Amino acid sequence: MESLQPEVAPFGIDTTIVNPGFFRTNLLSDKSTAFAPRSIEDYDERRKQQLAWWTTQGGQQTGDPAKLARALIKIASGKKSPRRFIAGADAVGLVKQRAADLLAQSDAYPELSTDLAYD
């Protein structure tokens, strides 16, 4: 998705990638969610834990979808759209953790990582 922005910018088209956290919608309700039947016995315990977590999340999401809609309208109404919009405090936290993880990984073997050019 990130490659779209430089491709369409010359035509005067702005794009924004929206990375939303959890917003309190009906997405996790029984009417909207269908879980695939188990298929690999070795994963049964992990799958059971994951399903238990997902089924408790409906109605617990911290994000307000009406506020998200207003934020997106504000962004779309601006002169220049941001390349990316991280929506929700939970999403911001995840992005910051991911960025820290990537920096730590890039620093793990600095000489080995940077000394790979032809001699």
C-alpha positions as CSV (number, residue, x, y, z in Angstrom):
1,M,0.0,0.0,0.0
2,E,2.8,2.4,0.7
3,S,3.9,2.3,-3.0
4,L,0.5,3.7,-4.1
5,Q,1.2,7.2,-2.8
6,P,4.2,8.0,-5.0
7,E,2.5,6.4,-8.0
8,V,-0.6,8.6,-7.8
9,A,0.8,11.8,-6.3
10,P,1.8,13.2,-9.7
11,F,-1.9,13.1,-10.6
12,G,-2.8,15.2,-7.6
13,I,-4.2,12.3,-5.6
14,D,-3.4,12.1,-1.9
15,T,-3.6,8.8,-0.1
16,T,-3.5,7.9,3.6
17,I,-3.0,4.4,5.0
18,V,-5.2,4.1,8.1
19,N,-4.0,1.6,10.8
20,P,-6.9,1.3,13.2
21,G,-6.8,-0.2,16.6
22,F,-10.0,-1.8,18.1
23,F,-13.1,0.3,17.7
24,R,-16.4,-0.6,19.3
25,T,-18.5,-1.9,16.4
26,N,-20.5,-5.0,15.8
27,L,-17.5,-6.7,14.1
28,L,-17.0,-9.1,17.0
29,S,-20.6,-9.9,17.7
30,D,-22.0,-13.4,17.2
31,K,-23.8,-12.2,14.0
32,S,-20.6,-10.8,12.4
33,T,-18.0,-13.3,13.4
34,A,-17.5,-16.9,12.2
35,F,-14.5,-18.9,13.3
36,A,-13.2,-21.6,11.1
37,P,-13.5,-25.1,12.4
38,R,-10.3,-26.5,13.9
39,S,-8.1,-28.2,11.4
40,I,-4.7,-29.0,13.1
41,E,-4.8,-30.9,16.3
42,D,-1.4,-29.6,17.4
43,Y,-2.8,-26.1,17.6
44,D,-6.0,-26.9,19.5
45,E,-4.8,-25.5,22.8
46,R,-3.5,-22.2,21.3
47,R,-6.7,-21.9,19.2
48,K,-8.9,-22.4,22.2
49,Q,-7.0,-19.6,24.0
50,Q,-7.2,-17.3,21.1
51,L,-11.0,-17.9,20.5
52,A,-11.6,-17.3,24.2
53,W,-9.9,-14.0,23.9
54,W,-11.7,-12.9,20.8
55,T,-15.1,-13.8,22.1
56,T,-14.6,-11.6,25.2
57,Q,-13.6,-8.5,23.2
58,G,-17.0,-7.6,21.7
59,G,-18.2,-4.4,23.3
60,Q,-14.9,-3.9,25.1
61,Q,-13.0,-2.1,22.4
62,T,-11.7,1.3,23.5
63,G,-12.1,3.1,20.3
64,D,-15.2,5.2,19.5
65,P,-16.1,4.8,15.8
66,A,-17.8,8.2,15.6
67,K,-14.6,9.9,16.7
68,L,-12.7,7.9,14.2
69,A,-15.1,9.1,11.5
70,R,-14.6,12.7,12.5
71,A,-10.8,12.3,12.5
72,L,-10.8,10.8,9.1
73,I,-13.0,13.6,7.8
74,K,-10.6,16.1,9.3
75,I,-7.7,14.4,7.6
76,A,-9.5,14.2,4.3
77,S,-10.4,17.9,4.5
78,G,-6.8,19.0,5.0
79,K,-4.5,20.4,2.4
80,K,-2.0,17.5,2.5
81,S,-2.9,14.1,3.8
82,P,-0.5,12.2,6.0
83,R,1.0,9.1,4.5
84,R,-0.2,7.1,7.4
85,F,-2.7,7.7,10.2
86,I,-2.5,5.5,13.4
87,A,-6.0,5.5,14.8
88,G,-6.5,4.8,18.5
89,A,-4.3,4.8,21.5
90,D,-3.9,1.0,21.3
91,A,-2.7,1.2,17.8
92,V,-0.3,4.0,18.7
93,G,1.2,1.8,21.4
94,L,1.6,-1.1,19.1
95,V,3.3,1.0,16.5
96,K,5.7,2.5,19.0
97,Q,6.6,-1.0,20.3
98,R,7.1,-2.3,16.7
99,A,9.4,0.7,15.9
100,A,11.4,0.0,19.0
101,D,11.7,-3.7,18.1
102,L,12.9,-2.9,14.6
103,L,15.5,-0.4,15.9
104,A,16.7,-3.1,18.4
105,Q,17.0,-5.6,15.6
106,S,18.8,-3.2,13.3
107,D,21.3,-2.6,16.1
108,A,21.8,-6.3,16.9
109,Y,24.7,-6.9,14.4
110,P,25.7,-3.4,13.2
111,E,29.1,-4.4,11.7
112,L,27.8,-7.5,10.2
113,S,24.7,-5.8,8.8
114,T,26.6,-2.9,7.2
115,D,29.7,-4.6,6.0
116,L,28.1,-6.6,3.1
117,A,29.1,-4.5,0.1
118,Y,31.5,-5.7,-2.6
119,D,35.1,-5.1,-1.7
